[in-house]
Amino acid sequence: MKEVVIAGGGLAGLGLAHALRNRGVPVSLHEAARYPRHRVCGEFISGVSAATLAELGIEDAFADAARHRSGTWHRMGRQMLAFELPEPALAVSRHRLDLRLKEEFERIGGRVFEGSRLPREARPGLVWSAGRRLERGPWIGLKAHFQGLDLSDGLEMHLGRNGYAGLTPVENGRVNVCALFRLDRQRSGRGPALLFDYLAAGGNAELAERLSHAAADSASFLGVSGFELGWRTPQDDLCAIGDAAGMIPPLTGNGMSMAFEAAETAIEPLLAWSCGESGWDESVARLREVMRRRFSRRVACAMALQGLLLQPFGAALASGLSRTGLLPFRPLLALVR
Ligand SMILES: Cc1cc2nc3c(=O)[nH]c(=O)nc-3n(C[C@H](O)[C@H](O)[C@H](O)COP(=O)(O)OP(=O)(O)OC[C@H]3O[C@@H](n4cnc5c(N)ncnc54)[C@H](O)[C@@H]3O)c2cc1C
């Protein structure tokens, strides 16, 4: 069997690495950073099926993950909606999850190169799962873990004028606070203070105040900017999966699920290439087509929903519908899954 080389050891890369290794394919994985490391991520995994995790062979990594079924949405301090998910979401820090998947991949015979940043290139056998593409984009993502924060539900989403923040308990009494805002050069602050400044500027000063009384783990604070959301029609011959192929707005809590599902979609075409049953170009074309069918509508719906909720009119409409019990939460959720 021919070797598959994976560039990017996030969830798409690690998920695919496991699945191929479990099928006897030689796999080496290159990760630019070193494990364990924090990621800008809400760490709320919603929408992935047990069957997908089993297909990748990684279901055991979630055995002790927190399971959250209920949550609330708020806008500038006022609750808009309380919801129940049809299936519980999984919550575990990326610090723990990615390390665990990497160690298990090595145990089953995979090779991992940490601190190894591969060049972006389209070549047979190379899968590009290197995450968000750096480009001019209007967003900034900020995240930190806090201790000593009381949450009544598994997820609190707080909408503001400039974006939104999600709060979710992960492990060891930690609460992940992760936010997406429109980039604003006027905002300032070091570490979590930058998050508080963005929150206050968007009308969520009360939340910023509440967070400032909890203990932030400053080592877990991270920020990223310069990326675009949305589905991409590939412009080159790269074999891209996960965020490298397209990003769903984080408010859906579905990006990590999509990374796992993309890895699942890639198993069959890459296995066929590795065994010599299919050419590289043919495998990549098949993978792209299945990913387009599986993800493009979901991402477009999520983009429309995010656009609406970030408008005062859209947020007021959602609040009003929710108050009168007319908000079609489950059908909307189904559109972004
Ligand atoms: C603010 C924000 C909040 C989010 N919240 C959630 C949430 O609550 N739930 C959810 O499901 N999703 C969420 N997401 C999305 C989720 O984080 C991503 O969809 C998911 O991490 C994608 O996985 P990936 O493997 O494609 O990329 P990543 O997890 O980004 O992994 C890519 C890896 O590639 C490495 N790399 C980069 N360049 C190279 C290179 N040249 N060579 C080798 N390695 C390289 C990076 O170091 C990184 O480890 C959020 C995203 C943002 C921005």
The ligand as a Gaussian input file, in Angstrom:
#p B3LYP/6-31G(d) Opt

LIG

0 1
 C      -14.079000      31.142000      17.311000
 C      -14.310000      29.716000      16.901000
 C      -15.096000      28.888000      17.692000
 C      -15.348000      27.578000      17.309000
 N      -16.141000      26.792000      18.101000
 C      -16.468000      25.550000      17.696000
 C      -17.320000      24.726000      18.487000
 O      -17.744000      25.055000      19.583000
 N      -17.653000      23.513000      17.985000
 C      -17.194000      23.051000      16.785000
 O      -17.535000      21.930000      16.405000
 N      -16.346000      23.783000      16.049000
 C      -15.977000      25.022000      16.463000
 N      -15.116000      25.777000      15.720000
 C      -14.577000      25.203000      14.478000
 C      -13.535000      24.121000      14.751000
 O      -12.532000      24.596000      15.623000
 C      -12.909000      23.703000      13.424000
 O      -13.919000      23.470000      12.479000
 C      -12.065000      22.440000      13.567000
 O      -11.031000      22.653000      14.491000
 C      -11.505000      22.071000      12.201000
 O      -10.574000      21.030000      12.336000
 P       -9.378000      20.918000      11.298000
 O       -8.675000      19.663000      11.652000
 O       -9.864000      21.122000       9.922000
 O       -8.450000      22.178000      11.595000
 P       -7.589000      22.573000      12.970000
 O       -8.260000      21.947000      14.112000
 O       -7.452000      24.009000      12.834000
 O       -6.225000      21.825000      12.721000
 C       -5.312000      22.220000      11.744000
 C       -3.922000      21.831000      12.226000
 O       -2.990000      21.995000      11.162000
 C       -1.777000      22.524000      11.693000
 N       -1.078000      23.163000      10.564000
 C       -1.339000      24.371000       9.998000
 N       -0.535000      24.569000       8.936000
 C        0.231000      23.450000       8.817000
 C        1.228000      23.042000       7.890000
 N        1.588000      23.819000       6.858000
 N        1.829000      21.831000       8.077000
 C        1.474000      21.033000       9.109000
 N        0.521000      21.378000      10.012000
 C       -0.103000      22.559000       9.858000
 C       -2.233000      23.483000      12.783000
 O       -1.203000      23.697000      13.716000
 C       -3.426000      22.712000      13.374000
 O       -3.048000      21.880000      14.457000
 C      -14.801000      27.080000      16.106000
 C      -13.994000      27.896000      15.317000
 C      -13.740000      29.209000      15.710000
 C      -12.877000      30.075000      14.846000

